[in-house]
Amino acid sequence: MQANDVRVLKSAAIPTLAVGVVAVVVALLLAGAKGALGAAIGTALVGVFFSISVVAVSYAARVSPQIMAIVAMVSYLIKVIAIMAMLAAFGDTTAWNNKAFAWSVVVCTLVWTAFEVRAFMKTKMLYVDPEAKVPGNGGP
C-alpha cells in the first residue's frame, strides 16, 4: 500500500470512528443497549467495507489503471450483495435496534465518503509520468 493510500485511509477512518462513537452514545441514550449495539454494528460494517475497498483498489493500482477500475467496481458489487444478504438475514432480528443500525450506516457512510474525497483532493498525486518518453517526439 502506498503512502498516499494510507493517508487517505486514515483521513477517512478516524473521523468515521469518531462519528461512530457519537452514534453509539446517541443510540444508547435514545434506544438503550440494543440501540447502542445496532449503531456499533453499523459503524463497524462501514469501517470494514470501506477499508477493504481502499486496500483492494490500492493493490490493484500497482498492476494497472484498468485493473484498478475493475477492482473498484467488483468491490462495490460485492459490498452491495453482502449488505443485501446481511439485511435479508438479520432483517427481523431483535438483537439490536434496526433504526440505530440503519442511521449509523447512513451517517458513517456520508462521513467516510466526504473525508475520503477531501483526502484525495488534498493529496498531490501525479496523473502523468513526467519522465515518460513520448513516441515519435524525436527525443533521445
Disulfide bonds with the S-S distance in Angstrom:
none
